[in-house]
């Protein structure tokens, strides 16, 4: 995962993706957006609830991403749940298609951000976690949180 730099501004992060999936690989893609969608994203109005990416007719589409309508928009405001085309080179699309053709792999959006004032999305090739993997993740997180509390409280 790339660290947020000066020219990158995080808009939204799909925290549930790393809980529900093992992210094997990630890549960056552009998003084809309308003007009011960009303005709404700049205000941080995006939700990854039930969002995923799919390949249709040699193009990658982002399905289910909710970008709230722009408050100061007019009647030409966008549909919040519309499918959005992702912008990738043909070779990258073919490579991702081969990867997700494997059984159990899918494309999951990880975060939306602005890079040099251009909206980008980080896509992850991921494998779904089983229930016992999720319990293990919760246990690790609880142990780390407990250690942090003890380190914070102990006088040095």
The 8 nearest C-alpha neighbors of each residue, nearest first, counted from 0:
[[1, 2, 25, 24, 121, 3, 26, 109],
 [2, 0, 3, 4, 25, 121, 26, 7],
 [1, 3, 4, 0, 7, 5, 9, 8],
 [2, 4, 7, 1, 5, 8, 9, 6],
 [5, 3, 7, 6, 2, 8, 1, 114],
 [4, 6, 7, 3, 8, 114, 115, 2],
 [5, 7, 115, 4, 114, 8, 113, 116],
 [8, 6, 114, 4, 113, 5, 3, 9],
 [9, 7, 113, 112, 10, 6, 114, 3],
 [8, 10, 112, 11, 111, 7, 113, 3],
 [11, 9, 112, 43, 111, 8, 40, 41],
 [12, 10, 111, 110, 9, 45, 43, 13],
 [13, 11, 110, 14, 109, 111, 10, 9],
 [12, 14, 109, 15, 16, 110, 47, 11],
 [15, 13, 16, 12, 17, 18, 109, 110],
 [14, 16, 18, 13, 17, 19, 20, 12],
 [17, 15, 19, 18, 14, 13, 20, 109],
 [16, 18, 20, 15, 19, 14, 21, 22],
 [17, 19, 15, 16, 20, 133, 14, 136],
 [18, 20, 16, 128, 17, 15, 127, 133],
 [21, 19, 127, 128, 17, 126, 16, 125],
 [20, 22, 126, 125, 23, 127, 128, 17],
 [23, 21, 125, 24, 123, 124, 20, 126],
 [24, 22, 125, 124, 21, 123, 25, 126],
 [25, 23, 124, 123, 22, 26, 125, 122],
 [24, 26, 123, 122, 124, 121, 27, 23],
 [25, 27, 122, 121, 123, 28, 24, 120],
 [26, 28, 121, 120, 122, 119, 29, 25],
 [29, 27, 120, 86, 119, 87, 85, 121],
 [28, 30, 119, 86, 85, 120, 118, 31],
 [29, 31, 85, 86, 32, 119, 84, 118],
 [30, 32, 84, 85, 83, 29, 86, 33],
 [33, 31, 30, 36, 37, 34, 83, 84],
 [32, 34, 36, 35, 37, 31, 77, 76],
 [35, 33, 37, 36, 38, 32, 77, 39],
 [34, 36, 38, 37, 33, 69, 39, 76],
 [37, 35, 39, 33, 34, 38, 32, 40],
 [36, 38, 40, 34, 39, 35, 41, 32],
 [39, 37, 35, 41, 36, 40, 34, 69],
 [38, 40, 69, 36, 42, 37, 41, 44],
 [41, 39, 43, 37, 42, 44, 38, 36],
 [40, 42, 38, 43, 39, 37, 10, 44],
 [41, 43, 40, 39, 44, 38, 10, 37],
 [44, 42, 40, 10, 41, 45, 39, 11],
 [43, 45, 40, 67, 39, 42, 66, 46],
 [46, 44, 66, 65, 43, 11, 40, 67],
 [45, 47, 65, 48, 64, 66, 44, 11],
 [46, 48, 50, 64, 13, 49, 65, 45],
 [47, 49, 50, 46, 64, 63, 65, 13],
 [50, 48, 63, 47, 51, 64, 62, 46],
 [51, 49, 63, 64, 47, 48, 62, 52],
 [52, 50, 107, 62, 61, 108, 106, 63],
 [53, 51, 61, 106, 60, 62, 107, 59],
 [52, 54, 60, 59, 55, 61, 51, 106],
 [53, 55, 59, 58, 60, 57, 56, 52],
 [56, 54, 58, 57, 59, 53, 60, 52],
 [57, 55, 58, 54, 59, 60, 53, 92],
 [56, 58, 55, 54, 59, 92, 93, 89],
 [59, 57, 55, 54, 56, 60, 92, 84],
 [58, 60, 54, 85, 53, 84, 55, 52],
 [61, 59, 84, 53, 52, 83, 85, 62],
 [62, 60, 52, 83, 82, 51, 84, 53],
 [61, 63, 82, 51, 50, 52, 64, 60],
 [62, 64, 50, 80, 49, 65, 51, 82],
 [65, 63, 50, 47, 62, 80, 46, 66],
 [64, 66, 80, 46, 79, 45, 63, 67],
 [67, 65, 45, 79, 44, 64, 68, 46],
 [66, 68, 79, 44, 65, 69, 45, 39],
 [69, 67, 79, 70, 76, 77, 66, 39],
 [68, 70, 39, 72, 71, 35, 67, 38],
 [71, 69, 72, 68, 39, 73, 67, 76],
 [70, 72, 69, 73, 68, 35, 76, 39],
 [73, 71, 69, 70, 76, 35, 74, 75],
 [72, 74, 75, 76, 71, 69, 70, 35],
 [75, 73, 76, 72, 77, 71, 68, 69],
 [74, 76, 73, 77, 72, 35, 78, 68],
 [75, 77, 74, 72, 73, 35, 68, 69],
 [78, 76, 79, 68, 75, 35, 36, 33],
 [77, 79, 81, 80, 76, 68, 66, 67],
 [80, 78, 66, 65, 67, 81, 77, 68],
 [81, 79, 65, 63, 78, 64, 82, 66],
 [82, 80, 78, 79, 83, 63, 62, 64],
 [83, 81, 62, 61, 60, 80, 63, 84],
 [84, 82, 61, 60, 31, 81, 85, 62],
 [83, 85, 60, 31, 30, 59, 61, 86],
 [86, 84, 30, 59, 60, 29, 28, 31],
 [85, 87, 29, 28, 30, 84, 31, 88],
 [88, 86, 28, 91, 85, 92, 89, 29],
 [87, 89, 91, 90, 92, 86, 93, 28],
 [88, 90, 92, 91, 93, 87, 57, 58],
 [91, 89, 93, 92, 88, 94, 87, 95],
 [90, 92, 94, 88, 93, 89, 95, 87],
 [91, 93, 89, 95, 90, 94, 96, 88],
 [94, 92, 96, 90, 91, 95, 89, 97],
 [93, 95, 91, 97, 96, 92, 90, 98],
 [94, 96, 98, 92, 97, 93, 91, 99],
 [95, 97, 93, 99, 98, 94, 92, 100],
 [98, 96, 100, 94, 95, 99, 93, 101],
 [99, 97, 95, 96, 100, 101, 94, 104],
 [100, 98, 104, 101, 96, 105, 97, 95],
 [99, 101, 97, 98, 96, 102, 104, 103],
 [102, 100, 99, 98, 104, 103, 97, 105],
 [101, 103, 104, 100, 99, 105, 126, 98],
 [102, 104, 126, 101, 105, 127, 99, 125],
 [105, 103, 126, 99, 125, 102, 101, 124],
 [104, 106, 99, 125, 124, 107, 126, 103],
 [107, 105, 124, 52, 123, 125, 51, 122],
 [106, 108, 123, 51, 122, 52, 109, 105],
 [109, 107, 122, 121, 110, 123, 51, 106],
 [110, 108, 13, 121, 122, 12, 107, 123],
 [111, 109, 12, 121, 11, 13, 120, 108],
 [112, 110, 120, 11, 10, 119, 9, 121],
 [111, 113, 9, 10, 119, 8, 118, 120],
 [112, 114, 118, 8, 117, 116, 7, 119],
 [113, 115, 7, 117, 116, 6, 112, 118],
 [114, 116, 6, 117, 113, 7, 118, 8],
 [117, 115, 113, 114, 118, 6, 7, 8],
 [118, 116, 113, 114, 115, 119, 29, 112],
 [117, 119, 113, 112, 29, 30, 114, 116],
 [120, 118, 29, 112, 28, 111, 113, 30],
 [119, 121, 111, 28, 110, 27, 29, 122],
 [120, 122, 27, 110, 109, 26, 108, 28],
 [123, 121, 108, 26, 25, 107, 109, 27],
 [122, 124, 25, 107, 24, 106, 125, 22],
 [125, 123, 106, 24, 23, 105, 22, 25],
 [126, 124, 22, 21, 105, 104, 23, 20],
 [125, 127, 104, 21, 20, 103, 105, 128],
 [128, 126, 20, 19, 21, 125, 129, 103],
 [129, 127, 20, 19, 132, 21, 126, 133],
 [128, 130, 132, 131, 133, 127, 19, 20],
 [129, 131, 133, 132, 134, 128, 135, 19],
 [130, 132, 134, 133, 129, 135, 128, 136],
 [133, 131, 135, 129, 130, 134, 128, 136],
 [132, 134, 136, 130, 135, 131, 137, 129],
 [135, 133, 131, 137, 136, 132, 138, 130],
 [134, 136, 132, 138, 133, 137, 131, 139],
 [135, 137, 133, 139, 134, 138, 140, 132],
 [136, 138, 134, 140, 135, 139, 141, 133],
 [137, 139, 135, 141, 140, 136, 134, 142],
 [140, 138, 142, 136, 141, 137, 143, 135],
 [139, 141, 137, 143, 138, 142, 144, 136],
 [142, 140, 144, 138, 139, 143, 145, 137],
 [143, 141, 145, 139, 144, 140, 146, 138],
 [144, 142, 146, 140, 145, 141, 147, 139],
 [143, 145, 141, 147, 142, 146, 140, 148],
 [146, 144, 142, 148, 147, 143, 141, 149],
 [147, 145, 143, 149, 148, 144, 150, 142],
 [146, 148, 144, 150, 145, 149, 151, 143],
 [149, 147, 151, 145, 146, 150, 152, 144],
 [148, 150, 146, 152, 151, 147, 153, 145],
 [151, 149, 147, 153, 148, 152, 146, 154],
 [150, 152, 148, 149, 153, 147, 154, 146],
 [153, 151, 149, 150, 148, 154, 147, 155],
 [152, 154, 150, 151, 149, 155, 148, 147],
 [155, 153, 152, 151, 150, 149, 148, 147],
 [154, 153, 150, 152, 151, 149, 148, 147]]
